[in-house]
Amino acid sequence: MGSHRKRKSAARKANSPIASSPLPAKRRVVFSLSAPDARNVKVAGDFTGWEDAACEMMRQRNGSWQATIAVPPGQHEYRFIVDGQWADDPKCEVRKPNPFGGENCTRVVD
């Protein structure tokens, strides 16, 4: 009888939900690009699934474009898409080579 109780107890433990550590909270990150002659600007990166889910940016009165995106902490790669063409962030100082012969901009989110 004692071994039956042990088996039931072990089975209950195996089926109990495991407490997982919470994911770090996403941070609101502002992306901006000066492109006064552009008709459409998007930001694409590892946090958007790249161009499949690129985020539309809003034109500002001064001709720049801006988007605020919730991004998880860590180092992220991104680029802009200006009127359908990939473009770099001229304000980004750190870049990484990408598999297409260009470079991705990087940003660290704390």
C-alpha positions in Angstrom: 0.0 0.0 0.0 2.9 2.4 0.8 4.3 2.1 -2.7 0.9 2.9 -4.3 0.9 6.2 -2.4 4.4 7.1 -3.5 3.5 6.4 -7.2 0.4 8.7 -6.9 2.5 11.4 -5.3 5.2 11.2 -7.9 2.6 11.3 -10.7 1.0 14.5 -9.1 4.4 16.2 -9.0 5.2 15.2 -12.7 1.9 16.8 -13.8 2.1 20.0 -11.7 2.7 23.2 -13.6 6.2 24.4 -13.4 6.7 28.0 -12.3 8.6 29.7 -15.1 10.5 32.9 -14.6 8.6 35.9 -16.2 9.9 37.3 -19.4 11.6 40.7 -19.1 9.2 43.5 -19.7 9.5 45.1 -23.2 10.7 48.7 -23.4 9.3 51.4 -25.5 12.0 52.4 -28.0 11.8 55.4 -30.4 13.1 55.0 -33.9 13.5 58.1 -36.0 14.9 58.9 -39.5 15.1 62.2 -41.3 13.7 61.5 -44.8 11.7 64.6 -45.9 11.2 63.5 -49.5 10.1 59.9 -48.6 6.5 58.8 -49.1 6.6 55.7 -46.9 9.1 54.7 -44.1 9.1 51.5 -42.0 11.4 50.1 -39.4 12.2 46.4 -39.7 14.3 44.3 -37.3 14.7 41.1 -35.4 11.9 42.4 -33.1 9.4 42.7 -36.0 10.2 39.6 -38.0 12.0 41.8 -40.4 10.1 43.0 -43.5 7.2 40.5 -43.0 6.0 42.7 -40.1 7.9 45.9 -40.5 6.4 48.8 -38.5 5.0 51.8 -40.3 6.6 55.1 -39.2 4.7 58.4 -38.9 5.8 61.5 -40.8 6.5 64.4 -38.4 6.1 68.1 -39.2 9.8 68.6 -39.6 10.1 65.9 -42.3 11.5 63.2 -40.1 9.7 59.9 -39.5 9.1 58.3 -36.1 7.8 55.0 -34.6 7.7 53.9 -30.9 7.9 50.1 -30.6 7.8 47.8 -27.6 11.1 45.9 -27.8 12.4 43.2 -25.3 15.7 44.0 -23.5 18.9 42.8 -25.3 20.9 43.7 -28.5 18.7 44.0 -31.6 19.4 44.5 -35.3 17.3 46.7 -37.5 17.1 48.7 -40.7 14.7 51.2 -42.3 12.7 50.6 -45.4 12.3 53.9 -47.3 10.0 53.9 -50.3 10.6 50.1 -50.6 14.5 50.4 -50.4 16.6 49.2 -47.4 18.3 52.1 -45.7 20.7 52.5 -42.8 20.2 54.6 -39.7 22.7 57.4 -40.0 22.7 57.9 -36.2 23.6 54.3 -35.5 27.3 53.9 -34.7 27.4 50.1 -34.2 26.6 47.8 -37.2 26.9 44.1 -38.0 27.4 42.5 -41.4 24.3 40.8 -42.7 24.0 37.8 -45.1 23.0 40.1 -48.0 26.3 42.0 -48.3 25.2 45.0 -46.3 25.1 45.9 -42.6 22.4 45.9 -40.0 22.2 48.7 -37.4 22.3 47.5 -33.8 20.7 48.9 -30.7 21.0 47.7 -27.1 17.8 47.9 -25.1 18.2 47.9 -21.3 
